[in-house]
Amino acid sequence: MKIQNILVEGGGTLSFSLLKEELVDRLVLIQAPIIIAGHKHLSFSGEGFESLHSALFLKNYILKKAGQDLIFIWDRF
C-alpha cells in the first residue's frame, strides 16, 4: 500500500495508546491560552504510565507561537 503518513485526530485514549506503543513519529500539540478542567476535557487519557521512569520523555522539540496559541512539535527522528 506504500502508506507513508497517517493523521490521527482521536480522543485521549487513542492518543495515549499510540504514544505508549511507540507508533508516533511526530506529535503536534496546539494549546490555546485557555484551560478547561474536568474529566470531559482531557488531552490524554487511557491507563497512563506506571511511573516517571516508564513515562515518555520528549526531547528535541520545537515550540512556536501562532497568534496567542502555542504550538509544540516533536519529531522522533
SULVENBEL-V976182 format. One record per pair of residues at least 6 apart in sequence whose ideal C-beta (glycine too) atoms are under 7 Angstrom apart, sorted by the first residue. I is the first residue (numbers start at 1). J is the second residue. D is the distance in whole Angstrom. If there is no record, write none. Layout:
i=I j=J d=D
i=I j=J d=D
This chain:
i=8 j=14 d=7
i=8 j=18 d=6
i=12 j=42 d=5
i=12 j=43 d=6
i=12 j=44 d=5
i=12 j=45 d=3
i=12 j=46 d=6
i=13 j=45 d=5
i=13 j=46 d=5
i=15 j=44 d=5
i=16 j=44 d=5
i=16 j=45 d=6
i=16 j=46 d=3
i=17 j=46 d=6
i=18 j=24 d=5
i=19 j=56 d=6
i=25 j=75 d=7
i=25 j=76 d=5
i=25 j=77 d=7
i=26 j=74 d=7
i=26 j=75 d=5
i=26 j=76 d=7
i=27 j=74 d=4
i=28 j=71 d=7
i=28 j=73 d=5
i=29 j=72 d=4
i=30 j=69 d=6
i=30 j=71 d=5
i=31 j=69 d=6
i=31 j=70 d=5
i=32 j=68 d=7
i=32 j=69 d=5
i=33 j=68 d=5
i=49 j=55 d=4
i=58 j=74 d=5
i=61 j=72 d=6
i=61 j=73 d=6
i=61 j=74 d=4
i=62 j=73 d=5
i=63 j=70 d=7
i=63 j=72 d=6
i=64 j=71 d=4
